[in-house]
Amino acid sequence: MPQLNPNPWFLILYLTWLTYSLIIQPKISMHLPENNPTKITKPTDTNPWPWPWH
């Protein structure tokens, strides 16, 4: 059963992960926008809810 031999599969896994980490991941992260707030907003003033049974 060739699936039990880890020798070729470990190399495939290692090369795939290396390719992803060094080539694909930086290209993807260049296109993701950063979530920087443009201005600081004051929190809204909230009033307690007037419950009828109080």
mmCIF entry with sequence, helices, sheets and N, C-alpha, C, O atoms, coordinates in Angstrom:
data_MODEL
# 
_entry.id   MODEL 
# 
_entity.id                         1 
_entity.type                       polymer 
_entity.pdbx_number_of_molecules   1 
# 
_entity_poly.entity_id                      1 
_entity_poly.type                           'polypeptide(L)' 
_entity_poly.nstd_linkage                   no 
_entity_poly.nstd_monomer                   no 
_entity_poly.pdbx_seq_one_letter_code       MPQLNPNPWFLILYLTWLTYSLIIQPKISMHLPENNPTKITKPTDTNPWPWPWH 
_entity_poly.pdbx_seq_one_letter_code_can   MPQLNPNPWFLILYLTWLTYSLIIQPKISMHLPENNPTKITKPTDTNPWPWPWH 
_entity_poly.pdbx_strand_id                 A 
# 
loop_
_entity_poly_seq.entity_id 
_entity_poly_seq.num 
_entity_poly_seq.mon_id 
_entity_poly_seq.hetero 
1 1  MET n 
1 2  PRO n 
1 3  GLN n 
1 4  LEU n 
1 5  ASN n 
1 6  PRO n 
1 7  ASN n 
1 8  PRO n 
1 9  TRP n 
1 10 PHE n 
1 11 LEU n 
1 12 ILE n 
1 13 LEU n 
1 14 TYR n 
1 15 LEU n 
1 16 THR n 
1 17 TRP n 
1 18 LEU n 
1 19 THR n 
1 20 TYR n 
1 21 SER n 
1 22 LEU n 
1 23 ILE n 
1 24 ILE n 
1 25 GLN n 
1 26 PRO n 
1 27 LYS n 
1 28 ILE n 
1 29 SER n 
1 30 MET n 
1 31 HIS n 
1 32 LEU n 
1 33 PRO n 
1 34 GLU n 
1 35 ASN n 
1 36 ASN n 
1 37 PRO n 
1 38 THR n 
1 39 LYS n 
1 40 ILE n 
1 41 THR n 
1 42 LYS n 
1 43 PRO n 
1 44 THR n 
1 45 ASP n 
1 46 THR n 
1 47 ASN n 
1 48 PRO n 
1 49 TRP n 
1 50 PRO n 
1 51 TRP n 
1 52 PRO n 
1 53 TRP n 
1 54 HIS n 
# 
_struct_asym.id          A 
_struct_asym.entity_id   1 
# 
loop_
_struct_conf.conf_type_id 
_struct_conf.id 
_struct_conf.pdbx_PDB_helix_id 
_struct_conf.beg_label_comp_id 
_struct_conf.beg_label_asym_id 
_struct_conf.beg_label_seq_id 
_struct_conf.pdbx_beg_PDB_ins_code 
_struct_conf.end_label_comp_id 
_struct_conf.end_label_asym_id 
_struct_conf.end_label_seq_id 
_struct_conf.pdbx_end_PDB_ins_code 
_struct_conf.beg_auth_comp_id 
_struct_conf.beg_auth_asym_id 
_struct_conf.beg_auth_seq_id 
_struct_conf.end_auth_comp_id 
_struct_conf.end_auth_asym_id 
_struct_conf.end_auth_seq_id 
_struct_conf.pdbx_PDB_helix_class 
_struct_conf.details 
_struct_conf.pdbx_PDB_helix_length 
HELX_P HELX_P1 AA1 PRO A 2  ? LEU A 4  ? PRO A 2  LEU A 4  5 ? 3  
HELX_P HELX_P2 AA2 PRO A 6  ? THR A 19 ? PRO A 6  THR A 19 1 ? 14 
HELX_P HELX_P3 AA3 TYR A 20 ? ILE A 24 ? TYR A 20 ILE A 24 3 ? 5  
HELX_P HELX_P4 AA4 GLN A 25 ? HIS A 31 ? GLN A 25 HIS A 31 1 ? 7  
# 
_struct_conf_type.id          HELX_P 
_struct_conf_type.criteria    ? 
_struct_conf_type.reference   ? 
# 
loop_
_atom_site.group_PDB 
_atom_site.id 
_atom_site.type_symbol 
_atom_site.label_atom_id 
_atom_site.label_alt_id 
_atom_site.label_comp_id 
_atom_site.label_asym_id 
_atom_site.label_entity_id 
_atom_site.label_seq_id 
_atom_site.pdbx_PDB_ins_code 
_atom_site.Cartn_x 
_atom_site.Cartn_y 
_atom_site.Cartn_z 
_atom_site.occupancy 
_atom_site.B_iso_or_equiv 
_atom_site.pdbx_formal_charge 
_atom_site.auth_seq_id 
_atom_site.auth_comp_id 
_atom_site.auth_asym_id 
_atom_site.auth_atom_id 
_atom_site.pdbx_PDB_model_num 
ATOM 1   N N  . MET A 1 1  ? 0.844   -1.186 0.000  1.00 0.00 ? 1  MET A N  1 
ATOM 2   C CA . MET A 1 1  ? 0.000   0.000  0.000  1.00 0.00 ? 1  MET A CA 1 
ATOM 3   C C  . MET A 1 1  ? 0.888   1.248  0.000  1.00 0.00 ? 1  MET A C  1 
ATOM 4   O O  . MET A 1 1  ? 1.573   1.507  0.990  1.00 0.00 ? 1  MET A O  1 
ATOM 5   N N  . PRO A 1 2  ? 0.892   2.004  -1.058 1.00 0.00 ? 2  PRO A N  1 
ATOM 6   C CA . PRO A 1 2  ? 1.806   3.145  -1.140 1.00 0.00 ? 2  PRO A CA 1 
ATOM 7   C C  . PRO A 1 2  ? 1.405   4.312  -0.237 1.00 0.00 ? 2  PRO A C  1 
ATOM 8   O O  . PRO A 1 2  ? 2.233   5.182  0.031  1.00 0.00 ? 2  PRO A O  1 
ATOM 9   N N  . GLN A 1 3  ? 0.168   4.353  0.236  1.00 0.00 ? 3  GLN A N  1 
ATOM 10  C CA . GLN A 1 3  ? -0.254  5.449  1.104  1.00 0.00 ? 3  GLN A CA 1 
ATOM 11  C C  . GLN A 1 3  ? 0.457   5.419  2.450  1.00 0.00 ? 3  GLN A C  1 
ATOM 12  O O  . GLN A 1 3  ? 0.565   6.450  3.114  1.00 0.00 ? 3  GLN A O  1 
ATOM 13  N N  . LEU A 1 4  ? 0.940   4.261  2.858  1.00 0.00 ? 4  LEU A N  1 
ATOM 14  C CA . LEU A 1 4  ? 1.587   4.154  4.153  1.00 0.00 ? 4  LEU A CA 1 
ATOM 15  C C  . LEU A 1 4  ? 3.056   4.571  4.121  1.00 0.00 ? 4  LEU A C  1 
ATOM 16  O O  . LEU A 1 4  ? 3.690   4.707  5.167  1.00 0.00 ? 4  LEU A O  1 
ATOM 17  N N  . ASN A 1 5  ? 3.576   4.767  2.958  1.00 0.00 ? 5  ASN A N  1 
ATOM 18  C CA . ASN A 1 5  ? 4.960   5.193  2.831  1.00 0.00 ? 5  ASN A CA 1 
ATOM 19  C C  . ASN A 1 5  ? 4.995   6.730  2.875  1.00 0.00 ? 5  ASN A C  1 
ATOM 20  O O  . ASN A 1 5  ? 4.551   7.372  1.924  1.00 0.00 ? 5  ASN A O  1 
ATOM 21  N N  . PRO A 1 6  ? 5.511   7.332  3.954  1.00 0.00 ? 6  PRO A N  1 
ATOM 22  C CA . PRO A 1 6  ? 5.457   8.796  4.054  1.00 0.00 ? 6  PRO A CA 1 
ATOM 23  C C  . PRO A 1 6  ? 6.545   9.510  3.255  1.00 0.00 ? 6  PRO A C  1 
ATOM 24  O O  . PRO A 1 6  ? 6.549   10.738 3.159  1.00 0.00 ? 6  PRO A O  1 
ATOM 25  N N  . ASN A 1 7  ? 7.434   8.761  2.702  1.00 0.00 ? 7  ASN A N  1 
ATOM 26  C CA . ASN A 1 7  ? 8.568   9.390  2.030  1.00 0.00 ? 7  ASN A CA 1 
ATOM 27  C C  . ASN A 1 7  ? 8.160   10.319 0.885  1.00 0.00 ? 7  ASN A C  1 
ATOM 28  O O  . ASN A 1 7  ? 8.564   11.481 0.920  1.00 0.00 ? 7  ASN A O  1 
ATOM 29  N N  . PRO A 1 8  ? 7.396   9.905  -0.122 1.00 0.00 ? 8  PRO A N  1 
ATOM 30  C CA . PRO A 1 8  ? 7.074   10.878 -1.187 1.00 0.00 ? 8  PRO A CA 1 
ATOM 31  C C  . PRO A 1 8  ? 6.035   11.909 -0.753 1.00 0.00 ? 8  PRO A C  1 
ATOM 32  O O  . PRO A 1 8  ? 6.053   13.038 -1.242 1.00 0.00 ? 8  PRO A O  1 
ATOM 33  N N  . TRP A 1 9  ? 5.135   11.545 0.152  1.00 0.00 ? 9  TRP A N  1 
ATOM 34  C CA . TRP A 1 9  ? 4.065   12.469 0.531  1.00 0.00 ? 9  TRP A CA 1 
ATOM 35  C C  . TRP A 1 9  ? 4.571   13.593 1.420  1.00 0.00 ? 9  TRP A C  1 
ATOM 36  O O  . TRP A 1 9  ? 4.046   14.706 1.377  1.00 0.00 ? 9  TRP A O  1 
ATOM 37  N N  . PHE A 1 10 ? 5.567   13.313 2.208  1.00 0.00 ? 10 PHE A N  1 
ATOM 38  C CA . PHE A 1 10 ? 6.117   14.379 3.039  1.00 0.00 ? 10 PHE A CA 1 
ATOM 39  C C  . PHE A 1 10 ? 6.795   15.438 2.167  1.00 0.00 ? 10 PHE A C  1 
ATOM 40  O O  . PHE A 1 10 ? 6.666   16.632 2.437  1.00 0.00 ? 10 PHE A O  1 
ATOM 41  N N  . LEU A 1 11 ? 7.501   15.020 1.146  1.00 0.00 ? 11 LEU A N  1 
ATOM 42  C CA . LEU A 1 11 ? 8.144   15.969 0.242  1.00 0.00 ? 11 LEU A CA 1 
ATOM 43  C C  . LEU A 1 11 ? 7.099   16.804 -0.504 1.00 0.00 ? 11 LEU A C  1 
ATOM 44  O O  . LEU A 1 11 ? 7.285   18.007 -0.686 1.00 0.00 ? 11 LEU A O  1 
ATOM 45  N N  . ILE A 1 12 ? 6.023   16.186 -0.928 1.00 0.00 ? 12 ILE A N  1 
ATOM 46  C CA . ILE A 1 12 ? 4.950   16.915 -1.611 1.00 0.00 ? 12 ILE A CA 1 
ATOM 47  C C  . ILE A 1 12 ? 4.314   17.922 -0.663 1.00 0.00 ? 12 ILE A C  1 
ATOM 48  O O  . ILE A 1 12 ? 4.073   19.069 -1.042 1.00 0.00 ? 12 ILE A O  1 
ATOM 49  N N  . LEU A 1 13 ? 4.045   17.503 0.553  1.00 0.00 ? 13 LEU A N  1 
ATOM 50  C CA . LEU A 1 13 ? 3.466   18.412 1.531  1.00 0.00 ? 13 LEU A CA 1 
ATOM 51  C C  . LEU A 1 13 ? 4.401   19.576 1.824  1.00 0.00 ? 13 LEU A C  1 
ATOM 52  O O  . LEU A 1 13 ? 3.968   20.727 1.881  1.00 0.00 ? 13 LEU A O  1 
ATOM 53  N N  . TYR A 1 14 ? 5.657   19.282 2.005  1.00 0.00 ? 14 TYR A N  1 
ATOM 54  C CA . TYR A 1 14 ? 6.640   20.311 2.314  1.00 0.00 ? 14 TYR A CA 1 
ATOM 55  C C  . TYR A 1 14 ? 6.786   21.305 1.163  1.00 0.00 ? 14 TYR A C  1 
ATOM 56  O O  . TYR A 1 14 ? 6.820   22.512 1.401  1.00 0.00 ? 14 TYR A O  1 
ATOM 57  N N  . LEU A 1 15 ? 6.872   20.836 -0.051 1.00 0.00 ? 15 LEU A N  1 
ATOM 58  C CA . LEU A 1 15 ? 7.013   21.733 -1.196 1.00 0.00 ? 15 LEU A CA 1 
ATOM 59  C C  . LEU A 1 15 ? 5.751   22.563 -1.427 1.00 0.00 ? 15 LEU A C  1 
ATOM 60  O O  . LEU A 1 15 ? 5.832   23.731 -1.806 1.00 0.00 ? 15 LEU A O  1 
ATOM 61  N N  . THR A 1 16 ? 4.604   21.966 -1.203 1.00 0.00 ? 16 THR A N  1 
ATOM 62  C CA . THR A 1 16 ? 3.354   22.707 -1.351 1.00 0.00 ? 16 THR A CA 1 
ATOM 63  C C  . THR A 1 16 ? 3.253   23.807 -0.308 1.00 0.00 ? 16 THR A C  1 
ATOM 64  O O  . THR A 1 16 ? 2.882   24.934 -0.633 1.00 0.00 ? 16 THR A O  1 
ATOM 65  N N  . TRP A 1 17 ? 3.575   23.500 0.926  1.00 0.00 ? 17 TRP A N  1 
ATOM 66  C CA . TRP A 1 17 ? 3.514   24.501 1.992  1.00 0.00 ? 17 TRP A CA 1 
ATOM 67  C C  . TRP A 1 17 ? 4.550   25.603 1.781  1.00 0.00 ? 17 TRP A C  1 
ATOM 68  O O  . TRP A 1 17 ? 4.271   26.772 2.046  1.00 0.00 ? 17 TRP A O  1 
ATOM 69  N N  . LEU A 1 18 ? 5.712   25.250 1.319  1.00 0.00 ? 18 LEU A N  1 
ATOM 70  C CA . LEU A 1 18 ? 6.751   26.231 1.032  1.00 0.00 ? 18 LEU A CA 1 
ATOM 71  C C  . LEU A 1 18 ? 6.322   27.154 -0.107 1.00 0.00 ? 18 LEU A C  1 
ATOM 72  O O  . LEU A 1 18 ? 6.540   28.364 -0.043 1.00 0.00 ? 18 LEU A O  1 
ATOM 73  N N  . THR A 1 19 ? 5.723   26.594 -1.131 1.00 0.00 ? 19 THR A N  1 
ATOM 74  C CA . THR A 1 19 ? 5.219   27.401 -2.244 1.00 0.00 ? 19 THR A CA 1 
ATOM 75  C C  . THR A 1 19 ? 4.132   28.348 -1.772 1.00 0.00 ? 19 THR A C  1 
ATOM 76  O O  . THR A 1 19 ? 4.127   29.524 -2.137 1.00 0.00 ? 19 THR A O  1 
ATOM 77  N N  . TYR A 1 20 ? 3.226   27.850 -0.976 1.00 0.00 ? 20 TYR A N  1 
ATOM 78  C CA . TYR A 1 20 ? 2.157   28.703 -0.460 1.00 0.00 ? 20 TYR A CA 1 
ATOM 79  C C  . TYR A 1 20 ? 2.716   29.819 0.416  1.00 0.00 ? 20 TYR A C  1 
ATOM 80  O O  . TYR A 1 20 ? 2.310   30.973 0.281  1.00 0.00 ? 20 TYR A O  1 
ATOM 81  N N  . SER A 1 21 ? 3.630   29.491 1.299  1.00 0.00 ? 21 SER A N  1 
ATOM 82  C CA . SER A 1 21 ? 4.141   30.470 2.255  1.00 0.00 ? 21 SER A CA 1 
ATOM 83  C C  . SER A 1 21 ? 4.985   31.554 1.594  1.00 0.00 ? 21 SER A C  1 
ATOM 84  O O  . SER A 1 21 ? 4.918   32.718 1.989  1.00 0.00 ? 21 SER A O  1 
ATOM 85  N N  . LEU A 1 22 ? 5.760   31.189 0.612  1.00 0.00 ? 22 LEU A N  1 
ATOM 86  C CA . LEU A 1 22 ? 6.695   32.151 0.031  1.00 0.00 ? 22 LEU A CA 1 
ATOM 87  C C  . LEU A 1 22 ? 6.169   32.869 -1.202 1.00 0.00 ? 22 LEU A C  1 
ATOM 88  O O  . LEU A 1 22 ? 6.609   33.980 -1.497 1.00 0.00 ? 22 LEU A O  1 
ATOM 89  N N  . ILE A 1 23 ? 5.250   32.267 -1.919 1.00 0.00 ? 23 ILE A N  1 
ATOM 90  C CA . ILE A 1 23 ? 4.815   32.859 -3.186 1.00 0.00 ? 23 ILE A CA 1 
ATOM 91  C C  . ILE A 1 23 ? 3.355   33.292 -3.153 1.00 0.00 ? 23 ILE A C  1 
ATOM 92  O O  . ILE A 1 23 ? 3.044   34.442 -3.464 1.00 0.00 ? 23 ILE A O  1 
ATOM 93  N N  . ILE A 1 24 ? 2.471   32.400 -2.785 1.00 0.00 ? 24 ILE A N  1 
ATOM 94  C CA . ILE A 1 24 ? 1.047   32.675 -2.919 1.00 0.00 ? 24 ILE A CA 1 
ATOM 95  C C  . ILE A 1 24 ? 0.538   33.586 -1.799 1.00 0.00 ? 24 ILE A C  1 
ATOM 96  O O  . ILE A 1 24 ? -0.211  34.525 -2.066 1.00 0.00 ? 24 ILE A O  1 
ATOM 97  N N  . GLN A 1 25 ? 0.926   33.327 -0.576 1.00 0.00 ? 25 GLN A N  1 
ATOM 98  C CA . GLN A 1 25 ? 0.410   34.090 0.560  1.00 0.00 ? 25 GLN A CA 1 
ATOM 99  C C  . GLN A 1 25 ? 0.758   35.576 0.483  1.00 0.00 ? 25 GLN A C  1 
ATOM 100 O O  . GLN A 1 25 ? -0.130  36.388 0.744  1.00 0.00 ? 25 GLN A O  1 
ATOM 101 N N  . PRO A 1 26 ? 1.975   35.995 0.147  1.00 0.00 ? 26 PRO A N  1 
ATOM 102 C CA . PRO A 1 26 ? 2.230   37.440 0.033  1.00 0.00 ? 26 PRO A CA 1 
ATOM 103 C C  . PRO A 1 26 ? 1.420   38.109 -1.077 1.00 0.00 ? 26 PRO A C  1 
ATOM 104 O O  . PRO A 1 26 ? 1.026   39.267 -0.934 1.00 0.00 ? 26 PRO A O  1 
ATOM 105 N N  . LYS A 1 27 ? 1.168   37.411 -2.168 1.00 0.00 ? 27 LYS A N  1 
ATOM 106 C CA . LYS A 1 27 ? 0.366   37.989 -3.241 1.00 0.00 ? 27 LYS A CA 1 
ATOM 107 C C  . LYS A 1 27 ? -1.080  38.172 -2.803 1.00 0.00 ? 27 LYS A C  1 
ATOM 108 O O  . LYS A 1 27 ? -1.721  39.158 -3.167 1.00 0.00 ? 27 LYS A O  1 
ATOM 109 N N  . ILE A 1 28 ? -1.592  37.229 -2.027 1.00 0.00 ? 28 ILE A N  1 
ATOM 110 C CA . ILE A 1 28 ? -2.972  37.340 -1.546 1.00 0.00 ? 28 ILE A CA 1 
ATOM 111 C C  . ILE A 1 28 ? -3.087  38.459 -0.522 1.00 0.00 ? 28 ILE A C  1 
ATOM 112 O O  . ILE A 1 28 ? -4.044  39.232 -0.559 1.00 0.00 ? 28 ILE A O  1 
ATOM 113 N N  . SER A 1 29 ? -2.133  38.555 0.385  1.00 0.00 ? 29 SER A N  1 
ATOM 114 C CA . SER A 1 29 ? -2.238  39.562 1.437  1.00 0.00 ? 29 SER A CA 1 
ATOM 115 C C  . SER A 1 29 ? -2.020  40.977 0.908  1.00 0.00 ? 29 SER A C  1 
ATOM 116 O O  . SER A 1 29 ? -2.382  41.937 1.588  1.00 0.00 ? 29 SER A O  1 
ATOM 117 N N  . MET A 1 30 ? -1.449  41.137 -0.269 1.00 0.00 ? 30 MET A N  1 
ATOM 118 C CA . MET A 1 30 ? -1.337  42.469 -0.857 1.00 0.00 ? 30 MET A CA 1 
ATOM 119 C C  . MET A 1 30 ? -2.707  43.010 -1.248 1.00 0.00 ? 30 MET A C  1 
ATOM 120 O O  . MET A 1 30 ? -2.903  44.226 -1.267 1.00 0.00 ? 30 MET A O  1 
ATOM 121 N N  . HIS A 1 31 ? -3.650  42.141 -1.557 1.00 0.00 ? 31 HIS A N  1 
ATOM 122 C CA . HIS A 1 31 ? -4.958  42.564 -2.021 1.00 0.00 ? 31 HIS A CA 1 
ATOM 123 C C  . HIS A 1 31 ? -5.983  42.705 -0.908 1.00 0.00 ? 31 HIS A C  1 
ATOM 124 O O  . HIS A 1 31 ? -7.087  43.194 -1.146 1.00 0.00 ? 31 HIS A O  1 
ATOM 125 N N  . LEU A 1 32 ? -5.641  42.290 0.293  1.00 0.00 ? 32 LEU A N  1 
ATOM 126 C CA . LEU A 1 32 ? -6.585  42.412 1.397  1.00 0.00 ? 32 LEU A CA 1 
ATOM 127 C C  . LEU A 1 32 ? -6.483  43.806 1.996  1.00 0.00 ? 32 LEU A C  1 
ATOM 128 O O  . LEU A 1 32 ? -5.390  44.236 2.364  1.00 0.00 ? 32 LEU A O  1 
ATOM 129 N N  . PRO A 1 33 ? -7.593  44.517 2.103  1.00 0.00 ? 33 PRO A N  1 
ATOM 130 C CA . PRO A 1 33 ? -7.528  45.869 2.663  1.00 0.00 ? 33 PRO A CA 1 
ATOM 131 C C  . PRO A 1 33 ? -7.305  45.823 4.166  1.00 0.00 ? 33 PRO A C  1 
ATOM 132 O O  . PRO A 1 33 ? -7.786  44.927 4.859  1.00 0.00 ? 33 PRO A O  1 
ATOM 133 N N  . GLU A 1 34 ? -6.581  46.788 4.638  1.00 0.00 ? 34 GLU A N  1 
ATOM 134 C CA . GLU A 1 34 ? -6.393  46.901 6.081  1.00 0.00 ? 34 GLU A CA 1 
ATOM 135 C C  . GLU A 1 34 ? -7.585  47.646 6.659  1.00 0.00 ? 34 GLU A C  1 
ATOM 136 O O  . GLU A 1 34 ? -8.179  48.500 6.000  1.00 0.00 ? 34 GLU A O  1 
ATOM 137 N N  . ASN A 1 35 ? -7.916  47.324 7.858  1.00 0.00 ? 35 ASN A N  1 
ATOM 138 C CA . ASN A 1 35 ? -9.078  47.928 8.487  1.00 0.00 ? 35 ASN A CA 1 
ATOM 139 C C  . ASN A 1 35 ? -8.630  49.067 9.399  1.00 0.00 ? 35 ASN A C  1 
ATOM 140 O O  . ASN A 1 35 ? -8.734  48.969 10.622 1.00 0.00 ? 35 ASN A O  1 
ATOM 141 N N  . ASN A 1 36 ? -8.136  50.140 8.804  1.00 0.00 ? 36 ASN A N  1 
ATOM 142 C CA . ASN A 1 36 ? -7.720  51.301 9.568  1.00 0.00 ? 36 ASN A CA 1 
ATOM 143 C C  . ASN A 1 36 ? -8.878  52.284 9.671  1.00 0.00 ? 36 ASN A C  1 
ATOM 144 O O  . ASN A 1 36 ? -9.441  52.669 8.646  1.00 0.00 ? 36 ASN A O  1 
ATOM 145 N N  . PRO A 1 37 ? -9.243  52.693 10.859 1.00 0.00 ? 37 PRO A N  1 
ATOM 146 C CA . PRO A 1 37 ? -10.330 53.669 10.970 1.00 0.00 ? 37 PRO A CA 1 
ATOM 147 C C  . PRO A 1 37 ? -9.871  55.033 10.460 1.00 0.00 ? 37 PRO A C  1 
ATOM 148 O O  . PRO A 1 37 ? -8.737  55.449 10.698 1.00 0.00 ? 37 PRO A O  1 
ATOM 149 N N  . THR A 1 38 ? -10.753 55.711 9.769  1.00 0.00 ? 38 THR A N  1 
ATOM 150 C CA . THR A 1 38 ? -10.384 57.001 9.207  1.00 0.00 ? 38 THR A CA 1 
ATOM 151 C C  . THR A 1 38 ? -10.575 58.128 10.220 1.00 0.00 ? 38 THR A C  1 
ATOM 152 O O  . THR A 1 38 ? -9.838  59.114 10.188 1.00 0.00 ? 38 THR A O  1 
ATOM 153 N N  . LYS A 1 39 ? -11.549 57.998 11.111 1.00 0.00 ? 39 LYS A N  1 
ATOM 154 C CA . LYS A 1 39 ? -11.737 59.006 12.143 1.00 0.00 ? 39 LYS A CA 1 
ATOM 155 C C  . LYS A 1 39 ? -12.270 58.338 13.402 1.00 0.00 ? 39 LYS A C  1 
ATOM 156 O O  . LYS A 1 39 ? -12.868 57.263 13.353 1.00 0.00 ? 39 LYS A O  1 
ATOM 157 N N  . ILE A 1 40 ? -12.047 58.983 14.500 1.00 0.00 ? 40 ILE A N  1 
ATOM 158 C CA . ILE A 1 40 ? -12.511 58.458 15.784 1.00 0.00 ? 40 ILE A CA 1 
ATOM 159 C C  . ILE A 1 40 ? -13.865 59.093 16.070 1.00 0.00 ? 40 ILE A C  1 
ATOM 160 O O  . ILE A 1 40 ? -13.990 60.315 16.141 1.00 0.00 ? 40 ILE A O  1 
ATOM 161 N N  . THR A 1 41 ? -14.858 58.259 16.231 1.00 0.00 ? 41 THR A N  1 
ATOM 162 C CA . THR A 1 41 ? -16.196 58.767 16.489 1.00 0.00 ? 41 THR A CA 1 
ATOM 163 C C  . THR A 1 41 ? -16.520 58.659 17.969 1.00 0.00 ? 41 THR A C  1 
ATOM 164 O O  . THR A 1 41 ? -16.066 57.750 18.663 1.00 0.00 ? 41 THR A O  1 
ATOM 165 N N  . LYS A 1 42 ? -17.310 59.606 18.429 1.00 0.00 ? 42 LYS A N  1 
ATOM 166 C CA . LYS A 1 42 ? -17.739 59.600 19.818 1.00 0.00 ? 42 LYS A CA 1 
ATOM 167 C C  . LYS A 1 42 ? -18.844 58.557 19.986 1.00 0.00 ? 42 LYS A C  1 
ATOM 168 O O  . LYS A 1 42 ? -19.748 58.485 19.153 1.00 0.00 ? 42 LYS A O  1 
ATOM 169 N N  . PRO A 1 43 ? -18.791 57.758 21.036 1.00 0.00 ? 43 PRO A N  1 
ATOM 170 C CA . PRO A 1 43 ? -19.859 56.768 21.214 1.00 0.00 ? 43 PRO A CA 1 
ATOM 171 C C  . PRO A 1 43 ? -21.207 57.467 21.434 1.00 0.00 ? 43 PRO A C  1 
ATOM 172 O O  . PRO A 1 43 ? -21.288 58.519 22.067 1.00 0.00 ? 43 PRO A O  1 
ATOM 173 N N  . THR A 1 44 ? -22.214 56.874 20.915 1.00 0.00 ? 44 THR A N  1 
ATOM 174 C CA . THR A 1 44 ? -23.546 57.460 21.049 1.00 0.00 ? 44 THR A CA 1 
ATOM 175 C C  . THR A 1 44 ? -24.049 57.317 22.475 1.00 0.00 ? 44 THR A C  1 
ATOM 176 O O  . THR A 1 44 ? -23.759 56.338 23.162 1.00 0.00 ? 44 THR A O  1 
ATOM 177 N N  . ASP A 1 45 ? -24.793 58.293 22.892 1.00 0.00 ? 45 ASP A N  1 
ATOM 178 C CA . ASP A 1 45 ? -25.348 58.279 24.235 1.00 0.00 ? 45 ASP A CA 1 
ATOM 179 C C  . ASP A 1 45 ? -26.605 57.413 24.231 1.00 0.00 ? 45 ASP A C  1 
ATOM 180 O O  . ASP A 1 45 ? -27.555 57.691 23.501 1.00 0.00 ? 45 ASP A O  1 
ATOM 181 N N  . THR A 1 46 ? -26.604 56.388 25.031 1.00 0.00 ? 46 THR A N  1 
ATOM 182 C CA . THR A 1 46 ? -27.754 55.489 25.076 1.00 0.00 ? 46 THR A CA 1 
ATOM 183 C C  . THR A 1 46 ? -28.530 55.714 26.373 1.00 0.00 ? 46 THR A C  1 
ATOM 184 O O  . THR A 1 46 ? -27.951 55.919 27.440 1.00 0.00 ? 46 THR A O  1 
ATOM 185 N N  . ASN A 1 47 ? -29.818 55.672 26.250 1.00 0.00 ? 47 ASN A N  1 
ATOM 186 C CA . ASN A 1 47 ? -30.702 55.809 27.405 1.00 0.00 ? 47 ASN A CA 1 
ATOM 187 C C  . ASN A 1 47 ? -31.246 54.443 27.778 1.00 0.00 ? 47 ASN A C  1 
ATOM 188 O O  . ASN A 1 47 ? -31.448 53.604 26.900 1.00 0.00 ? 47 ASN A O  1 
ATOM 189 N N  . PRO A 1 48 ? -31.484 54.205 29.038 1.00 0.00 ? 48 PRO A N  1 
ATOM 190 C CA . PRO A 1 48 ? -32.060 52.902 29.419 1.00 0.00 ? 48 PRO A CA 1 
ATOM 191 C C  . PRO A 1 48 ? -33.476 52.749 28.881 1.00 0.00 ? 48 PRO A C  1 
ATOM 192 O O  . PRO A 1 48 ? -34.221 53.716 28.727 1.00 0.00 ? 48 PRO A O  1 
ATOM 193 N N  . TRP A 1 49 ? -33.806 51.531 28.610 1.00 0.00 ? 49 TRP A N  1 
ATOM 194 C CA . TRP A 1 49 ? -35.135 51.235 28.082 1.00 0.00 ? 49 TRP A CA 1 
ATOM 195 C C  . TRP A 1 49 ? -36.174 51.385 29.202 1.00 0.00 ? 49 TRP A C  1 
ATOM 196 O O  . TRP A 1 49 ? -35.974 50.861 30.298 1.00 0.00 ? 49 TRP A O  1 
ATOM 197 N N  . PRO A 1 50 ? -37.275 52.088 28.940 1.00 0.00 ? 50 PRO A N  1 
ATOM 198 C CA . PRO A 1 50 ? -38.298 52.236 29.976 1.00 0.00 ? 50 PRO A CA 1 
ATOM 199 C C  . PRO A 1 50 ? -39.197 51.007 30.060 1.00 0.00 ? 50 PRO A C  1 
ATOM 200 O O  . PRO A 1 50 ? -40.191 50.906 29.340 1.00 0.00 ? 50 PRO A O  1 
ATOM 201 N N  . TRP A 1 51 ? -38.851 50.096 30.923 1.00 0.00 ? 51 TRP A N  1 
ATOM 202 C CA . TRP A 1 51 ? -39.647 48.888 31.041 1.00 0.00 ? 51 TRP A CA 1 
ATOM 203 C C  . TRP A 1 51 ? -40.944 49.203 31.799 1.00 0.00 ? 51 TRP A C  1 
ATOM 204 O O  . TRP A 1 51 ? -40.909 49.898 32.815 1.00 0.00 ? 51 TRP A O  1 
ATOM 205 N N  . PRO A 1 52 ? -42.070 48.705 31.320 1.00 0.00 ? 52 PRO A N  1 
ATOM 206 C CA . PRO A 1 52 ? -43.358 49.074 31.950 1.00 0.00 ? 52 PRO A CA 1 
ATOM 207 C C  . PRO A 1 52 ? -43.559 48.468 33.333 1.00 0.00 ? 52 PRO A C  1 
ATOM 208 O O  . PRO A 1 52 ? -44.363 48.998 34.100 1.00 0.00 ? 52 PRO A O  1 
ATOM 209 N N  . TRP A 1 53 ? -42.881 47.399 33.688 1.00 0.00 ? 53 TRP A N  1 
ATOM 210 C CA . TRP A 1 53 ? -43.144 46.784 34.975 1.00 0.00 ? 53 TRP A CA 1 
ATOM 211 C C  . TRP A 1 53 ? -42.268 47.341 36.078 1.00 0.00 ? 53 TRP A C  1 
ATOM 212 O O  . TRP A 1 53 ? -42.351 46.857 37.207 1.00 0.00 ? 53 TRP A O  1 
ATOM 213 N N  . HIS A 1 54 ? -41.435 48.329 35.813 1.00 0.00 ? 54 HIS A N  1 
ATOM 214 C CA . HIS A 1 54 ? -40.611 48.925 36.872 1.00 0.00 ? 54 HIS A CA 1 
ATOM 215 C C  . HIS A 1 54 ? -41.301 50.093 37.487 1.00 0.00 ? 54 HIS A C  1 
ATOM 216 O O  . HIS A 1 54 ? -40.758 50.721 38.396 1.00 0.00 ? 54 HIS A O  1 
# 
